[in-house]
Amino acid sequence: MISAQEFISRQHRLLAQCSANSVCLIPAALPVTRSRDTEYVFRQDSDFWYLTGFSEPETWLLLSNHQQYPDGYRAMVCQTKDPAAEIWQGRRLGAEMALAKFGLDEAFELNELDDVLMEWLADHDNVYFALGQNPKADELVLGAIAALRNAPKENLAPPVLQDIRPMLHEMRLFKSASEIAAMKAAAQITAAAHRRAMCFAHPGCYEYQIEAELHHEFAMSGARHAAYNTIVGSGENACILHYTENSAQVQEGDLILIDAGAEYLGYAADITRTFPVSGKFSGPQKALYNLVLKAQLAALDLLGPDVTLNEATNRTVEVLTEGLVALGVLSGSVSENLEKQTWRQYFMHGLGHYLGLDVHDVGDYRKQGVHRKLQPGMVITVEPGLYIGADADVPDIYRGIGIRIEDDVVITATGVDILTSDVPKTVDDIEALMRKQ
């Protein structure tokens, strides 16, 4: 869905922001041991994937804007071809094939990495690298810099180390049309999974069975992995923000909060819906649910270019506080509760976050201490909630209720485009869907 030319364009855009005579070093992720001789399913480093679309571990992308290369110079260090290793661990592309596949100027085998780093670093004034992100890569890069520094007789000057992340992560913050298309696909897969879970859920089932329904839909639609640990919280478990045990049996009358998203082509979806396992909201559940929905719709109406997440949060908080006072959950006036921020005991997380290759995607939320204004191409979540614990000092009818409603939206020139609108979220629509199961 993302073309080879777009990856190359990203590399050139990154190089164009670097100081003259610089090299960029971007390492791939490493396999991670799960236990003894088994490993977790490999997931590529998001920065490396953004620049290459290449899924092999232990690979390096090297970019140079050396004065002798006016159009830039692009190279890759790949795992060495090894028939014996490939029998056990899978096929490797190798340097020769990588050269053609990625349109590189040069390609090397992994066993040449130490020499390549020394040569490239010695020939540049600056090195852009994400120090502290990959311990093994840190060791190699810092080792090469130290070797250059300790070889004065060879007239080799080590480059100045620069952090590549501010430039690269600013690029990642603004999604291209092809990225948005990939995120739309991830959202549609996730939406289908949420609808399936709503139709499957019934009193007596277990949270992990609902989780299995979600993951089955993901995989059958081409998204083999969830973008993050799936949350299926029934009853009071919905009041635990990052509840992932998913082990309880669902009881008659429970609300179920599902926070789940598929990862597709590396991009994350992030949807939360809350629904009654019985298929019909009780009076108190409906009152709180409609309040959360009203708050979300108020935020969505406000969001657009030059609006900040903080401004949308303030609007959301106003709606929630007004409703909680009207329901008797909060006592006193609306203005008093806003001033004292009493809503925080029931809505304790942020309104949303950036979304992309990472579910909590990269990008600055503030610029020079000021809340950043949203701009077209940014993708964010909008997820107000209310979580009233079983021991909260509120009317009994509201205790033990947790509700969150979350959608993924693209900021456009005129407002927002909701990527996740395929999942019902009004009371009537949810109840209608569950009647059809």
TORSE-372186 format. One record per residue: x, y, z of N, C-alpha, C in turn. Coordinates in steps of 0.1 Angstrom, whole numbers, padded with zeros to 4 digits, always signed. Layout:
REM TORSE-372186
XYZXYZXYZ ...
This chain:
REM TORSE-372186
+0008-0012+0000+0000+0000+0000+0009+0013+0000 +0021+0012+0006+0030+0023+0006+0041+0019-0004 +0043+0028-0014+0052+0024-0025+0067+0025-0021 +0075+0018-0029+0090+0019-0027+0094+0033-0028 +0089+0041-0038+0093+0054-0040+0090+0063-0028 +0079+0060-0021+0076+0068-0009+0086+0066+0002 +0091+0054+0004+0101+0051+0014+0114+0059+0010 +0118+0059-0003+0130+0066-0007+0128+0081-0005 +0116+0086-0008+0113+0100-0006+0115+0104+0009 +0111+0095+0018+0112+0098+0032+0127+0099+0036 +0135+0090+0030+0149+0090+0033+0155+0103+0028 +0152+0108+0016+0157+0120+0011+0152+0132+0019 +0140+0132+0024+0135+0143+0032+0142+0144+0045 +0146+0132+0051+0153+0132+0063+0167+0138+0061 +0174+0133+0051+0187+0138+0048+0187+0153+0045 +0177+0158+0039+0176+0173+0036+0176+0181+0048 +0172+0176+0060+0172+0183+0072+0185+0183+0080 +0194+0174+0076+0206+0172+0083+0216+0183+0079 +0226+0186+0088+0237+0194+0085+0245+0189+0074 +0253+0197+0067+0261+0193+0056+0271+0182+0061 +0274+0173+0052+0284+0163+0055+0280+0154+0067 +0268+0149+0067+0263+0141+0078+0260+0127+0073 +0259+0118+0083+0255+0104+0080+0244+0101+0090 +0233+0094+0085+0222+0090+0094+0224+0074+0096 +0223+0070+0108+0224+0055+0111+0210+0051+0117 +0203+0042+0111+0190+0038+0116+0191+0022+0117 +0192+0017+0129+0192+0002+0130+0178-0004+0131 +0177-0016+0126+0164-0024+0127+0164-0029+0142 +0152-0034+0145+0150-0041+0158+0158-0054+0159 +0160-0059+0171+0166-0072+0173+0156-0082+0178 +0158-0095+0175+0149-0105+0181+0150-0104+0196 +0139-0107+0203+0138-0107+0218+0135-0120+0223 +0143-0125+0232+0141-0139+0238+0129-0139+0247 +0120-0149+0245+0108-0150+0253+0112-0160+0265 +0118-0171+0262+0122-0180+0272+0132-0190+0266 +0144-0191+0272+0154-0200+0267+0157-0198+0252 +0153-0208+0244+0156-0207+0230+0144-0203+0221 +0134-0197+0227+0123-0192+0219+0122-0177+0220 +0117-0171+0210+0117-0157+0209+0102-0152+0207 +0100-0139+0212+0088-0132+0209+0086-0131+0194 +0074-0130+0189+0072-0127+0175+0079-0114+0171 +0087-0114+0161+0095-0102+0158+0086-0091+0153 +0088-0079+0158+0082-0067+0153+0093-0056+0149 +0092-0051+0137+0103-0042+0133+0102-0029+0141 +0114-0023+0143+0115-0009+0149+0107+0000+0140 +0099+0009+0146+0089+0017+0139+0097+0027+0130 +0108+0033+0135+0115+0043+0127+0121+0036+0115 +0127+0024+0117+0133+0017+0106+0123+0013+0096 +0111+0009+0100+0100+0005+0091+0095+0017+0083 +0094+0028+0090+0089+0041+0084+0098+0045+0072 +0111+0042+0073+0121+0046+0063+0123+0035+0052 +0120+0023+0055+0124+0012+0046+0112+0003+0042 +0103+0000+0051+0093-0010+0049+0099-0024+0049 +0111-0026+0055+0118-0039+0055+0117-0045+0068 +0113-0058+0068+0109-0065+0081+0120-0074+0087 +0132-0074+0081+0142-0083+0087+0149-0076+0099 +0153-0084+0109+0161-0079+0121+0175-0077+0117 +0183-0071+0126+0197-0069+0125+0201-0063+0112 +0194-0053+0108+0197-0046+0095+0200-0031+0099 +0207-0024+0090+0210-0010+0092+0208-0003+0079 +0202+0009+0081+0200+0019+0070+0211+0030+0072 +0218+0033+0062+0228+0043+0063+0226+0054+0052 +0225+0066+0055+0222+0077+0046+0233+0087+0047 +0237+0093+0036+0248+0103+0036+0245+0114+0027 +0247+0126+0032+0247+0138+0023+0261+0144+0021 +0271+0135+0021+0284+0139+0019+0285+0148+0006 +0294+0158+0007+0295+0168-0004+0298+0161-0018 +0303+0149-0018+0306+0143-0031+0293+0136-0036 +0282+0136-0028+0270+0129-0033+0259+0140-0032 +0258+0149-0042+0248+0159-0041+0233+0154-0041 +0231+0142-0045+0217+0137-0045+0215+0127-0033 +0225+0126-0024+0225+0117-0013+0230+0103-0017 +0234+0096-0007+0239+0083-0009+0232+0073+0001 +0227+0062-0004+0219+0053+0005+0224+0039+0005 +0226+0034+0016+0232+0021+0018+0225+0013+0028 +0226+0000+0028+0220-0009+0038+0230-0020+0042 +0230-0024+0055+0237-0035+0059+0227-0046+0063 +0228-0057+0057+0218-0068+0058+0224-0080+0065 +0215-0089+0070+0219-0102+0075+0226-0109+0064 +0237-0116+0067+0244-0124+0058+0236-0136+0053 +0236-0139+0040+0230-0151+0035+0237-0163+0041 +0228-0172+0046+0234-0184+0053+0224-0195+0052 +0226-0204+0042+0216-0215+0040+0212-0223+0052 +0222-0226+0061+0219-0233+0073+0210-0226+0082 +0213-0213+0085+0205-0205+0093+0191-0203+0088 +0190-0201+0075+0177-0199+0068+0168-0211+0069 +0174-0223+0070+0166-0235+0072+0158-0234+0086 +0165-0229+0096+0160-0228+0109+0151-0216+0111 +0156-0205+0106+0150-0192+0110+0143-0184+0099 +0143-0189+0087+0136-0183+0076+0146-0176+0066 +0140-0173+0055+0148-0167+0044+0154-0153+0047 +0165-0150+0042+0171-0137+0043+0173-0131+0029 +0171-0118+0029+0172-0111+0016+0186-0111+0011 +0195-0107+0020+0209-0106+0016+0212-0093+0009 +0225-0089+0009+0230-0076+0003+0227-0075-0011 +0230-0085-0019+0228-0084-0034+0214-0081-0038 +0204-0088-0032+0190-0086-0035+0185-0073-0029 +0190-0069-0018+0186-0056-0012+0190-0045-0020 +0202-0046-0027+0207-0035-0035+0196-0032-0046 +0191-0042-0052+0181-0040-0063+0167-0037-0057 +0163-0044-0047+0150-0042-0042+0147-0028-0036 +0157-0022-0030+0155-0009-0024+0162+0002-0032 +0167-0001-0044+0173+0009-0052+0184+0016-0045 +0193+0009-0038+0204+0014-0030+0216+0018-0039 +0224+0026-0033+0237+0029-0039+0248+0018-0036 +0246+0012-0024+0255+0002-0019+0249-0007-0009 +0253-0019-0008+0248-0028+0002+0259-0037+0008 +0258-0040+0021+0268-0048+0027+0262-0059+0035 +0270-0069+0038+0266-0080+0047+0268-0076+0061 +0261-0083+0070+0262-0079+0085+0276-0081+0090 +0283-0091+0085+0297-0093+0090+0307-0082+0086 +0302-0073+0078+0311-0061+0074+0307-0049+0083 +0298-0050+0092+0292-0038+0098+0303-0030+0106 +0311-0036+0113+0321-0029+0121+0330-0020+0112 +0335-0026+0101+0343-0018+0092+0335-0007+0085 +0323-0010+0081+0314+0000+0075+0312+0012+0084 +0309+0009+0096+0307+0020+0106+0319+0029+0107 +0330+0023+0109+0343+0030+0110+0345+0039+0098 +0343+0033+0086+0346+0041+0074+0336+0052+0072 +0324+0050+0074+0314+0060+0072+0315+0071+0083 +0317+0068+0095+0319+0078+0106+0331+0086+0104 +0342+0080+0099+0354+0088+0097+0353+0098+0086 +0344+0096+0078+0343+0104+0065+0332+0115+0067 +0326+0117+0078+0315+0127+0080+0317+0135+0093 +0311+0147+0092+0313+0156+0104+0302+0154+0114 +0291+0149+0111+0280+0146+0120+0274+0133+0118 +0270+0126+0129+0263+0114+0128+0249+0115+0135 +0238+0113+0128+0225+0113+0134+0221+0099+0138 +0217+0098+0151+0215+0084+0156+0206+0085+0168 +0198+0075+0171+0189+0075+0183+0196+0068+0194 +0205+0075+0201+0212+0070+0212+0203+0066+0224 +0205+0054+0229+0197+0050+0241+0185+0042+0237 +0182+0040+0224+0171+0033+0220+0173+0018+0217 +0185+0014+0213+0189+0001+0210+0203-0002+0216 +0204-0008+0228+0217-0010+0235+0228-0016+0226 +0225-0026+0218+0235-0032+0210+0240-0022+0199 +0231-0015+0193+0235-0004+0183+0243+0007+0190 +0239+0011+0202+0246+0021+0210+0261+0016+0211 +0263+0004+0215+0276-0001+0218+0285-0001+0205 +0279-0004+0193+0286-0004+0181+0290+0010+0177 +0280+0019+0177+0282+0033+0173+0292+0040+0182 +0290+0039+0195+0299+0046+0205+0313+0040+0204 +0313+0026+0202+0326+0020+0200+0334+0025+0188 +0327+0027+0177+0334+0032+0165+0338+0047+0167 +0330+0055+0174+0334+0069+0177+0346+0069+0186 +0346+0060+0196+0358+0060+0206+0370+0055+0198 +0369+0046+0189+0381+0041+0182+0386+0052+0173 +0378+0060+0167+0382+0072+0159+0389+0082+0168 +0383+0085+0179+0389+0095+0189+0402+0090+0194 +0404+0077+0195+0417+0072+0201+0427+0069+0191 +0425+0073+0179+0435+0070+0168+0440+0083+0162 +0446+0093+0170+0449+0106+0165+0460+0105+0154 +0469+0095+0154+0480+0094+0145+0475+0091+0131 +0463+0086+0130+0457+0083+0117+0449+0095+0111 +0449+0106+0119+0442+0118+0114+0427+0115+0111 +0421+0108+0120+0407+0105+0119+0399+0112+0129 +0390+0121+0126+0383+0129+0135+0369+0123+0137 +0364+0119+0149+0351+0114+0151+0340+0124+0148 +0329+0120+0143+0318+0130+0140+0311+0134+0153 +0304+0145+0152+0296+0150+0163+0283+0142+0163 +0279+0137+0175+0267+0129+0176+0255+0138+0178 +0245+0135+0169+0232+0143+0169+0221+0133+0171 +0210+0138+0177+0198+0130+0179+0189+0130+0167 +0187+0119+0160+0179+0118+0148+0164+0119+0151 +0160+0116+0163+0146+0115+0166+0137+0127+0164 +0142+0139+0168+0133+0151+0166+0129+0153+0152 +0138+0151+0143+0135+0153+0128+0126+0142+0123 +0130+0129+0126+0123+0118+0121+0109+0117+0127 +0108+0120+0140+0094+0118+0146+0085+0130+0142 +0090+0141+0139+0082+0152+0133+0077+0148+0119 +0085+0141+0112+0080+0135+0099+0069+0125+0101 +0071+0116+0110+0061+0106+0113+0048+0111+0117 +0048+0123+0124+0036+0128+0129+0026+0132+0119 +0030+0136+0107+0021+0139+0096+0020+0128+0086 +0008+0122+0085+0006+0110+0077+0003+0114+0062 +0009+0106+0053+0006+0107+0039-0007+0101+0036 -0011+0103+0023-0024+0097+0019-0023+0081+0020 -0011+0076+0016-0010+0061+0017-0010+0056+0031 -0004+0064+0040-0005+0060+0055-0019+0060+0060 -0026+0071+0056-0040+0072+0061-0048+0060+0055 -0045+0056+0043-0053+0045+0037-0050+0032+0045 -0037+0030+0049-0034+0019+0057-0041+0019+0071 -0041+0031+0077-0048+0032+0090-0063+0030+0088 -0068+0035+0077-0083+0032+0075-0085+0017+0074 -0077+0010+0067-0078-0005+0066-0077-0011+0080 -0067-0006+0088-0066-0012+0102-0079-0009+0110 -0084+0003+0108-0097+0007+0115-0108-0001+0111 -0110-0004+0098-0121-0012+0093-0120-0027+0098 -0108-0032+0099-0106-0046+0104-0110-0046+0119 -0105-0036+0126-0108-0035+0140-0123-0033+0143 -0129-0025+0135-0144-0022+0136-0152-0035+0134 -0148-0043+0125-0155-0056+0122-0153-0065+0135 -0141-0065+0141-0138-0073+0152-0147-0068+0164 -0148-0055+0166-0157-0050+0177-0171-0054+0175 -0176-0053+0163-0190-0057+0160-0192-0072+0163 -0182-0080+0159-0183-0094+0161-0183-0097+0176 -0175-0090+0184-0174-0092+0198-0187-0089+0205 -0193-0078+0200-0206-0074+0206-0217-0085+0204 -0216-0091+0192-0226-0101+0189-0224-0114+0196 -0211-0117+0199-0208-0129+0206-0210-0129+0220 -0208-0117+0227-0208-0116+0241-0221-0120+0247 -0221-0128+0258-0233-0132+0265-0230-0136+0279 -0240-0134+0288-0238-0138+0302-0233-0152+0303 -0222-0154+0311-0216-0167+0313-0204-0169+0305 -0202-0161+0294-0189-0163+0287-0178-0157+0295 -0166-0159+0290-0154-0154+0297-0148-0143+0289 -0141-0133+0296-0135-0122+0289-0125-0127+0278 -0118-0137+0281-0108-0142+0272-0114-0148+0259 -0127-0153+0261-0133-0158+0249-0137-0146+0239 -0141-0135+0245-0143-0123+0237-0131-0118+0231 -0120-0119+0238-0107-0115+0233-0103-0124+0221 -0106-0137+0222-0103-0146+0211-0111-0143+0198 -0124-0139+0200-0132-0135+0189-0126-0123+0182 -0121-0113+0189-0114-0101+0184-0102-0105+0176 -0093-0113+0182-0081-0117+0175-0083-0126+0163 -0093-0134+0164-0096-0142+0152-0100-0134+0140 -0108-0123+0143-0113-0114+0132-0101-0107+0127 -0092-0102+0135-0080-0095+0131-0072-0104+0121 -0069-0116+0125-0060-0125+0118-0067-0129+0104 -0080-0132+0105-0086-0136+0092-0087-0125+0082 -0085-0113+0087-0086-0101+0078-0072-0096+0074 -0062-0104+0078-0048-0100+0073-0040-0092+0083 -0046-0090+0095-0039-0083+0106-0035-0094+0116 -0023-0099+0115-0020-0111+0123-0018-0107+0138 -0016-0095+0141-0013-0091+0155-0021-0079+0159 -0024-0079+0172-0030-0067+0178-0020-0056+0180 -0024-0044+0179-0015-0033+0180-0010-0030+0195 -0017-0036+0204-0014-0035+0218-0022-0046+0226 -0019-0047+0239-0026-0057+0247-0041-0054+0248 -0049-0064+0243-0063-0062+0243-0069-0061+0257 -0078-0052+0258-0085-0050+0271-0100-0054+0269 -0104-0064+0277-0118-0068+0278-0122-0068+0293 -0128-0057+0297-0132-0056+0311-0147-0056+0313 -0152-0066+0320-0166-0066+0323-0169-0062+0337 -0180-0056+0340-0184-0052+0353-0174-0042+0359 -0170-0044+0371-0160-0035+0378-0147-0035+0371 -0143-0046+0364-0130-0046+0357-0129-0035+0347 -0140-0029+0342-0140-0018+0332-0134-0005+0339 -0134-0005+0352-0128+0007+0359-0113+0006+0360 -0107-0005+0356-0092-0006+0356-0088-0002+0342 -0081+0009+0341-0078+0015+0328-0070+0005+0319 -0060-0001+0324-0052-0010+0315-0054-0025+0320 -0066-0029+0322-0070-0042+0326-0067-0052+0314 -0058-0061+0315-0055-0071+0305-0056-0085+0309 -0060-0088+0322-0061-0102+0326-0071-0109+0318 -0082-0103+0315-0093-0108+0306-0097-0123+0311 -0098-0125+0324-0100-0138+0329-0114-0140+0336 -0121-0129+0338-0134-0130+0345-0145-0136+0337 -0155-0142+0344-0167-0146+0337-0177-0135+0337 -0183-0132+0326-0192-0121+0324-0205-0124+0331 -0210-0115+0338-0223-0117+0346-0234-0109+0339 -0246-0115+0341-0258-0108+0337-0259-0094+0342 -0262-0084+0333-0263-0070+0337-0250-0062+0336 -0239-0069+0333-0226-0062+0332-0225-0054+0320 -0218-0043+0321-0213-0036+0309-0199-0042+0306 -0196-0043+0293-0183-0048+0289-0176-0037+0281 -0164-0033+0286-0155-0023+0279-0144-0031+0272 -0144-0029+0259-0134-0035+0250-0125-0024+0244 -0112-0024+0247-0103-0015+0240-0093-0024+0233 -0095-0024+0219-0087-0033+0211-0085-0027+0197 -0073-0030+0192-0070-0025+0179-0061-0034+0171 -0063-0036+0158-0054-0044+0150-0042-0036+0145 -0032-0043+0142-0020-0036+0135-0020-0042+0121 -0020-0033+0111-0021-0036+0097-0010-0028+0089 -0001-0036+0082+0010-0029+0075+0018-0021+0085 +0019-0025+0097+0026-0017+0107+0019-0006+0114 +0007-0003+0109-0001+0008+0115-0012+0004+0125 -0014+0011+0135-0023+0007+0146-0037+0014+0144 -0046+0006+0148-0060+0011+0151-0062+0010+0166 -0071+0018+0172-0073+0019+0186-0087+0023+0189 -0096+0013+0191-0110+0016+0193-0114+0011+0207 -0123+0018+0213-0129+0014+0226-0144+0015+0224 -0151+0005+0228-0166+0005+0229-0170-0001+0242 -0181+0004+0247-0187-0002+0260-0201-0005+0257 -0205-0018+0261-0219-0022+0257-0224-0032+0268 -0237-0033+0269-0243-0042+0279-0244-0057+0274 -0239-0066+0282-0238-0080+0278-0252-0085+0276 -0262-0080+0283-0276-0084+0281-0282-0079+0268 -0276-0069+0262-0281-0063+0250-0289-0051+0252 -0291-0047+0265-0299-0035+0268-0293-0028+0280 -0291-0015+0279-0285-0007+0290-0296-0005+0301 -0291-0006+0313-0300-0002+0324-0301+0013+0324 -0310+0018+0332-0312+0033+0333-0300+0040+0337 -0293+0036+0348-0281+0043+0353-0269+0041+0342 -0268+0029+0337-0258+0027+0326-0260+0036+0314 -0273+0037+0310-0276+0045+0299-0273+0060+0301 -0276+0065+0314-0274+0079+0317-0259+0082+0316 -0251+0074+0322-0236+0076+0322-0231+0075+0308 -0235+0065+0301-0230+0062+0287-0233+0074+0278 -0246+0079+0279-0249+0090+0270-0241+0103+0274 -0238+0104+0287-0229+0115+0291-0215+0114+0284 -0210+0103+0285-0196+0101+0279-0197+0103+0263 -0208+0098+0257-0209+0100+0243-0211+0115+0240 -0219+0122+0248-0221+0137+0246-0208+0144+0247 -0199+0140+0256-0186+0146+0258-0177+0144+0246 -0178+0131+0241-0170+0128+0229-0174+0136+0217 -0187+0136+0215-0192+0144+0203-0189+0159+0204 -0189+0164+0216-0185+0178+0218-0171+0180+0214 -0162+0171+0217-0148+0172+0214-0146+0171+0199 -0153+0161+0193-0152+0159+0178-0157+0171+0170 -0167+0178+0175-0172+0190+0169-0162+0201+0169 -0154+0202+0180-0145+0212+0182-0132+0210+0174 -0128+0198+0173-0115+0194+0167-0113+0198+0153 -0101+0203+0149-0098+0206+0135-0085+0214+0135 -0081+0220+0124-0069+0227+0123-0068+0239+0133 -0057+0240+0140-0054+0251+0149-0061+0250+0162 -0067+0239+0165-0073+0236+0178-0063+0227+0185 -0061+0228+0198-0052+0220+0206-0060+0209+0213 -0053+0198+0216-0059+0187+0223-0063+0192+0237 -0056+0202+0242-0059+0207+0256-0073+0215+0255 -0075+0222+0244-0088+0229+0243-0099+0219+0242 -0097+0208+0234-0107+0198+0233-0110+0191+0246 -0099+0189+0254-0100+0183+0267-0109+0191+0276 -0106+0204+0276-0114+0214+0285-0129+0213+0281 -0132+0212+0268-0146+0212+0264-0152+0199+0269 -0145+0188+0268-0149+0175+0273-0152+0175+0287 -0143+0181+0295-0144+0181+0310-0156+0190+0314 -0159+0200+0306-0171+0208+0309-0183+0200+0308 -0184+0193+0297-0196+0184+0295-0198+0174+0305 -0187+0167+0308-0187+0156+0319-0191+0162+0332 -0185+0173+0336-0188+0179+0349-0203+0183+0350 -0208+0190+0339-0222+0194+0339-0231+0182+0341 -0228+0171+0334-0236+0159+0335-0235+0152+0349 -0223+0151+0354-0221+0145+0367-0228+0152+0378 -0228+0165+0377-0236+0173+0387-0251+0171+0386 -0256+0171+0373-0270+0168+0371-0274+0155+0376 -0265+0145+0375-0269+0131+0379-0267+0129+0394 -0261+0139+0401-0259+0137+0415-0246+0130+0419 -0238+0127+0409-0225+0121+0412-0216+0130+0418 -0216+0143+0414-0208+0154+0420-0218+0163+0427 -0214+0168+0438-0223+0178+0445-0217+0192+0443 -0225+0202+0445-0221+0216+0444-0223+0221+0430 -0219+0233+0427-0221+0239+0414-0211+0234+0403 -0215+0235+0391-0206+0231+0380-0193+0239+0381 -0194+0252+0383-0182+0261+0383-0172+0257+0395 -0178+0253+0406-0170+0249+0417-0163+0236+0414 -0170+0227+0408-0163+0214+0405-0153+0215+0394 -0155+0224+0384-0145+0227+0374-0132+0233+0381 -0134+0242+0390-0123+0249+0396-0115+0239+0404 -0122+0230+0411-0115+0220+0420-0111+0208+0413 -0115+0207+0400-0111+0195+0392-0116+0182+0398 -0128+0182+0404-0133+0170+0410-0136+0159+0400 -0137+0162+0387-0140+0152+0377-0128+0143+0376 -0116+0147+0380-0104+0138+0378-0106+0125+0385 -0114+0124+0396-0116+0111+0402-0123+0101+0394 -0130+0106+0384-0138+0097+0375-0133+0097+0360 -0125+0107+0357-0119+0107+0343-0105+0111+0345 -0096+0101+0347-0082+0104+0351-0072+0102+0340 -0076+0101+0328-0066+0100+0317-0068+0111+0307 -0059+0112+0297-0061+0122+0287-0072+0120+0277 -0075+0130+0270-0086+0128+0260-0082+0120+0248 -0069+0121+0245-0064+0113+0233-0049+0114+0231 -0044+0108+0221-0030+0107+0218-0028+0105+0203 -0016+0108+0199-0012+0106+0185-0013+0091+0182 -0016+0087+0169-0017+0073+0165-0010+0072+0152 -0003+0060+0150+0004+0058+0137+0010+0044+0138 +0023+0044+0135+0030+0031+0136+0031+0026+0150 +0031+0035+0160+0029+0031+0174+0015+0035+0178 +0010+0027+0187-0004+0031+0192-0003+0044+0200 +0007+0046+0208+0010+0060+0213+0021+0065+0205 +0017+0072+0194+0027+0075+0184+0036+0087+0188 +0047+0088+0180+0056+0099+0183+0051+0112+0179 +0058+0123+0184+0055+0136+0181+0053+0145+0193 +0057+0157+0193+0056+0166+0204+0042+0171+0206 +0037+0171+0218+0024+0177+0222+0025+0192+0225 +0037+0196+0228+0040+0210+0231+0052+0215+0223 +0051+0227+0219+0062+0234+0212+0066+0246+0221 +0079+0246+0225+0084+0257+0234+0074+0259+0246 +0069+0248+0252+0061+0249+0263+0046+0253+0261 +0043+0254+0248+0029+0258+0245+0022+0246+0238 +0009+0244+0242+0002+0233+0236+0001+0234+0221 +0004+0223+0214+0006+0223+0200-0008+0224+0193 -0009+0232+0183-0021+0232+0175-0021+0220+0165 -0032+0214+0164-0034+0203+0155-0034+0208+0140 -0029+0199+0131-0028+0203+0117-0032+0192+0108 -0037+0194+0096-0041+0184+0087-0030+0173+0085 -0034+0161+0085-0024+0149+0084-0021+0143+0097 -0024+0150+0108-0022+0143+0121-0033+0133+0124 -0031+0122+0131-0041+0113+0134-0041+0111+0150 -0052+0113+0156-0053+0112+0170-0065+0103+0174 -0065+0099+0187-0076+0092+0193-0084+0102+0201 -0097+0100+0202-0106+0108+0210-0113+0098+0219 -0110+0099+0233-0115+0088+0241-0118+0092+0255 -0129+0100+0257-0134+0103+0270-0139+0091+0277 -0139+0091+0291-0145+0080+0298-0149+0084+0312 -0156+0075+0319-0160+0077+0333-0158+0063+0339 -0152+0063+0351-0148+0051+0358-0152+0053+0373 -0163+0048+0377-0168+0050+0390-0167+0037+0398 -0157+0036+0407-0154+0024+0414-0165+0019+0423 -0164+0007+0427-0174+0001+0435-0175+0007+0449 -0165+0014+0454-0165+0020+0467-0166+0035+0466 -0169+0040+0454-0170+0055+0453-0181+0061+0461 -0179+0073+0465-0190+0080+0473-0200+0087+0464 -0208+0078+0458-0218+0083+0448-0231+0075+0451 -0242+0078+0445-0254+0070+0446-0251+0056+0442 -0257+0046+0449-0254+0032+0446-0256+0028+0432 -0265+0034+0425-0269+0029+0411-0257+0031+0401 -0248+0040+0405-0237+0043+0396-0224+0036+0399 -0223+0029+0410-0211+0023+0415-0207+0011+0406 -0194+0010+0404-0189-0002+0396-0191-0001+0381 -0194+0011+0376-0196+0013+0362-0184+0020+0355 -0178+0013+0345-0167+0019+0337-0171+0020+0323 -0169+0032+0317-0173+0035+0303-0162+0043+0296 -0159+0038+0284-0150+0046+0276-0155+0045+0261 -0154+0055+0254-0158+0055+0239-0146+0061+0232 -0140+0054+0223-0128+0059+0216-0129+0057+0201 -0126+0067+0194-0125+0067+0179-0111+0073+0175 -0107+0069+0163-0095+0074+0156-0099+0084+0146 -0093+0095+0146-0096+0106+0136-0084+0112+0130 -0086+0116+0117-0076+0123+0110-0080+0138+0110 -0070+0146+0113-0073+0161+0112-0073+0165+0097 -0083+0171+0093-0084+0175+0079-0084+0191+0078 -0085+0196+0066-0085+0211+0064-0098+0217+0070 -0108+0209+0071-0121+0215+0076-0126+0209+0089 -0119+0199+0095-0124+0193+0108-0117+0180+0110 -0125+0169+0111-0119+0156+0113-0126+0146+0104 -0119+0136+0100-0124+0124+0094-0123+0112+0103 -0135+0107+0107-0135+0096+0117-0132+0083+0110 -0121+0076+0113-0117+0064+0106-0125+0052+0112 -0131+0053+0124-0136+0042+0131-0151+0042+0132 -0158+0049+0123-0172+0051+0124-0180+0038+0121 -0174+0027+0117-0181+0015+0114-0186+0008+0126 -0182+0012+0138-0186+0005+0150-0197+0013+0157 -0209+0008+0159-0220+0015+0165-0216+0021+0179 -0221+0033+0182-0218+0038+0195-0229+0046+0202 -0240+0048+0195-0252+0053+0202-0259+0041+0209 -0266+0044+0219-0274+0034+0227-0283+0026+0217 -0290+0033+0209-0300+0027+0200-0293+0017+0190 -0281+0022+0185-0274+0014+0175-0268+0002+0181 -0262+0003+0193-0256-0008+0200-0267-0019+0203 -0278-0014+0209-0289-0024+0212-0295-0030+0200 -0296-0023+0189-0301-0029+0176-0292-0039+0171 -0278-0037+0172-0269-0047+0167-0270-0060+0175 -0271-0058+0188-0271-0070+0197-0284-0077+0197 -0294-0071+0192-0307-0078+0191-0306-0088+0179 -0297-0085+0169-0296-0093+0157-0287-0106+0159 -0280-0107+0171-0271-0118+0172-0279-0131+0173 
